[in-house]
């Protein structure tokens, strides 16, 4: 495969992932922290890292969220879904060091 085609496909895949996550949050009104991070433009691996850090700051922001069940690959997991306003409150407290995470935190804070 040509390098330019690979780059184009990767860009399209990232944009699709971001817009689908944002649409799901808009449609349902809530989403998991990882979904909010993906909607902010992070890759899934980075989104999981940032989401775990945000989860630690959720209690400081007094964001409770809504308990739910997430179905992925044939298994059910308990999760907590947050509104964009709650995620923005958590993101204000979150202080990342990595530049990519800083931009994602800024986008999360502005999402509400």
VOBA-1610 file (N, C-alpha, C; in pm, whole numbers, padded with zeros to 5 digits, always signed):
BEGIN
Unk+00084-00117+00000Unk+00000+00000+00000Unk+00089+00124+00000Unk+00047+00224-00075Unk+00124+00347-00082Unk+00115+00422+00051Unk+00222+00493+00081Unk+00227+00567+00207Unk+00117+00673+00215Unk+00092+00740+00104Unk-00011+00845+00104Unk-00150+00787+00128Unk-00175+00670+00072Unk-00305+00605+00095Unk-00319+00561+00240Unk-00212+00512+00297Unk-00214+00470+00437Unk-00243+00589+00528Unk-00181+00701+00499Unk-00203+00822+00578Unk-00347+00869+00566Unk-00398+00869+00443Unk-00536+00911+00420Unk-00634+00821+00494Unk-00612+00691+00488Unk-00702+00597+00555Unk-00697+00614+00706Unk-00578+00637+00761Unk-00565+00658+00905Unk-00636+00786+00948Unk-00624+00890+00868Unk-00692+01016+00898Unk-00843+00998+00895Unk-00893+00929+00794Unk-01036+00905+00782Unk-01088+00820+00898Unk-01010+00720+00937Unk-01050+00632+01047Unk-01058+00709+01178Unk-00961+00796+01203Unk-00961+00876+01326Unk-01078+00973+01327Unk-01105+01036+01213Unk-01216+01131+01205Unk-01349+01061+01224Unk-01364+00941+01167Unk-01487+00864+01182Unk-01508+00824+01328Unk-01401+00778+01392Unk-01410+00738+01532Unk-01452+00855+01619Unk-01394+00972+01595Unk-01425+01091+01673Unk-01570+01134+01654Unk-01614+01138+01529Unk-01751+01185+01503Unk-01855+01086+01553Unk-01827+00956+01546Unk-01922+00857+01598Unk-01937+00867+01749Unk-01825+00887+01818Unk-01831+00901+01964Unk-01907+01027+02002Unk-01882+01136+01932Unk-01952+01261+01961Unk-02101+01249+01932Unk-02136+01180+01824Unk-02277+01162+01790Unk-02349+01076+01893Unk-02282+00974+01943Unk-02343+00888+02045Unk-02367+00965+02174Unk-02273+01051+02211Unk-02290+01132+02332Unk-02404+01231+02312Unk-02411+01293+02194Unk-02519+01387+02165Unk-02655+01317+02168Unk-02659+01197+02112Unk-02785+01122+02102Unk-02835+01078+02239Unk-02746+01024+02321Unk-02786+00970+02451Unk-02782+01072+02563Unk-02706+01177+02548Unk-02693+01277+02653Unk-02582+01247+02752Unk-02537+01123+02754Unk-02428+01083+02843Unk-02333+00991+02768Unk-02217+00970+02827Unk-02120+00877+02769Unk-02014+00843+02871Unk-01945+00735+02851Unk-01837+00699+02941Unk-01724+00801+02926Unk-01634+00803+03020Unk-01522+00897+03013Unk-01435+00869+02891Unk-01418+00741+02858Unk-01339+00706+02740Unk-01406+00755+02613Unk-01539+00747+02607Unk-01611+00795+02490Unk-01595+00946+02474Unk-01599+01017+02585Unk-01578+01162+02582Unk-01436+01194+02533Unk-01340+01115+02577Unk-01201+01138+02534Unk-01184+01109+02385Unk-01246+01005+02337Unk-01240+00973+02194Unk-01307+01084+02113Unk-01418+01135+02166Unk-01486+01245+02097Unk-01401+01372+02097Unk-01309+01383+02193Unk-01219+01498+02198Unk-01100+01482+02104Unk-01088+01364+02041Unk-00985+01346+01940Unk-00870+01254+01977Unk-00880+01184+02089Unk-00773+01093+02128Unk-00795+00955+02067Unk-00686+00883+02048Unk-00693+00744+02004Unk-00743+00660+02122Unk-00799+00540+02096Unk-00854+00460+02206Unk-00755+00429+02319Unk-00630+00400+02287Unk-00533+00369+02391Unk-00507+00491+02479Unk-00490+00607+02417Unk-00470+00730+02493Unk-00597+00768+02568Unk-00712+00743+02507Unk-00840+00776+02571Unk-00859+00697+02699Unk-00819+00570+02699Unk-00830+00489+02820Unk-00739+00543+02930Unk-00620+00590+02893Unk-00526+00645+02991Unk-00582+00772+03053Unk-00632+00862+02969Unk-00687+00988+03019Unk-00814+00961+03100Unk-00896+00867+03055Unk-01020+00836+03126Unk-00992+00783+03266Unk-00889+00704+03281Unk-00858+00654+03416Unk-00811+00767+03507Unk-00740+00864+03451Unk-00699+00979+03532Unk-00819+01067+03565Unk-00910+01082+03470Unk-01030+01161+03497Unk-01118+01092+03601Unk-01121+00961+03598Unk-01200+00885+03695Unk-01155+00913+03838Unk-01024+00930+03855Unk-00970+00960+03988Unk-01012+01099+04035Unk-01029+01192+03939Unk-01067+01329+03974Unk-01218+01349+03981Unk-01296+01249+03947Unk-01442+01264+03946Unk-01497+01289+04086Unk-01440+01225+04186Unk-01489+01247+04322Unk-01457+01387+04371Unk-01343+01442+04329Unk-01308+01578+04367Unk-01404+01680+04307Unk-01452+01652+04187Unk-01544+01741+04119Unk-01690+01715+04159Unk-01711+01617+04244Unk-01845+01578+04291Unk-01934+01538+04174Unk-01877+01474+04075Unk-01953+01423+03960Unk-01984+01276+03986Unk-02112+01246+03994Unk-02151+01108+04026Unk-02176+01025+03902Unk-02234+01084+03799Unk-02263+01010+03677Unk-02381+00916+03696Unk-02407+00837+03594Unk-02518+00742+03595Unk-02460+00604+03572Unk-02498+00510+03658Unk-02452+00372+03642Unk-02515+00310+03519Unk-02439+00228+03450Unk-02492+00162+03332Unk-02415+00035+03303Unk-02450-00029+03193Unk-02382-00150+03149Unk-02336-00126+03007Unk-02209-00153+02982Unk-02150-00136+02851Unk-02129-00274+02790Unk-02182-00294+02670Unk-02169-00422+02602Unk-02062-00411+02495Unk-01956-00490+02509Unk-01847-00487+02414Unk-01797-00628+02389Unk-01792-00666+02262Unk-01737-00795+02222Unk-01799-00912+02299Unk-01929-00909+02316Unk-01999-01021+02377Unk-01994-01027+02528Unk-01945-00924+02592Unk-01944-00926+02738Unk-02002-00796+02791Unk-02055-00802+02910Unk-02116-00686+02973Unk-02025-00637+03085Unk-02005-00505+03089Unk-01923-00446+03195Unk-02001-00332+03259Unk-01982-00316+03387Unk-02044-00204+03456Unk-01963-00079+03426Unk-02033+00030+03399Unk-01966+00154+03368Unk-02044+00270+03429Unk-01983+00385+03428Unk-02048+00507+03472Unk-02046+00605+03357Unk-02162+00658+03325Unk-02173+00752+03214Unk-02193+00893+03269Unk-02125+00988+03207Unk-02127+01126+03253Unk-02181+01218+03143Unk-02244+01328+03186Unk-02289+01429+03091Unk-02168+01515+03052Unk-02177+01587+02940Unk-02066+01675+02902Unk-02034+01781+03008Unk-02135+01829+03080Unk-02110+01928+03186Unk-02029+01868+03300Unk-02060+01744+03337Unk-01983+01677+03443Unk-01840+01652+03399Unk-01821+01612+03274Unk-01687+01587+03222Unk-01607+01717+03218Unk-01673+01827+03185Unk-01605+01957+03183Unk-01559+01994+03323Unk-01641+01967+03423Unk-01603+01997+03562Unk-01485+01911+03605Unk-01483+01786+03561Unk-01371+01697+03595Unk-01245+01741+03522Unk-01259+01782+03396Unk-01143+01820+03315Unk-01076+01946+03366Unk-01150+02033+03434Unk-01090+02153+03491Unk-00993+02116+03603Unk-01024+02013+03677Unk-00938+01968+03787Unk-00817+01890+03735Unk-00836+01818+03624Unk-00733+01731+03567Unk-00614+01814+03518Unk-00494+01779+03561Unk-00372+01850+03523Unk-00272+01754+03455Unk-00287+01732+03325Unk-00195+01641+03256Unk-00061+01706+03225Unk+00039+01624+03198Unk+00172+01674+03163Unk+00199+01663+03014Unk+00149+01559+02952Unk+00175+01536+02810Unk+00096+01637+02725Unk+00160+01698+02625Unk+00091+01801+02545Unk-00037+01754+02476Unk-00038+01631+02427Unk-00159+01579+02362Unk-00274+01568+02462Unk-00241+01530+02584Unk-00343+01518+02687Unk-00392+01656+02731Unk-00303+01756+02728Unk-00344+01893+02763Unk-00446+01947+02665Unk-00423+01923+02536Unk-00519+01970+02437Unk-00652+01896+02450Unk-00646+01767+02481Unk-00769+01690+02500Unk-00844+01740+02623Unk-00773+01772+02730Unk-00837+01824+02850Unk-00902+01958+02823Unk-00838+02041+02743Unk-00896+02170+02706Unk-01023+02151+02624Unk-01022+02055+02532Unk-01141+02028+02451Unk-01255+01973+02537Unk-01220+01889+02634Unk-01322+01834+02723Unk-01383+01944+02808Unk-01299+02037+02853Unk-01350+02147+02935Unk-01443+02238+02856Unk-01418+02253+02727Unk-01499+02340+02642Unk-01624+02271+02587Unk-01632+02139+02605Unk-01740+02062+02543Unk-01876+02092+02604Unk-01879+02139+02725Unk-02009+02161+02794Unk-02079+02286+02745
//
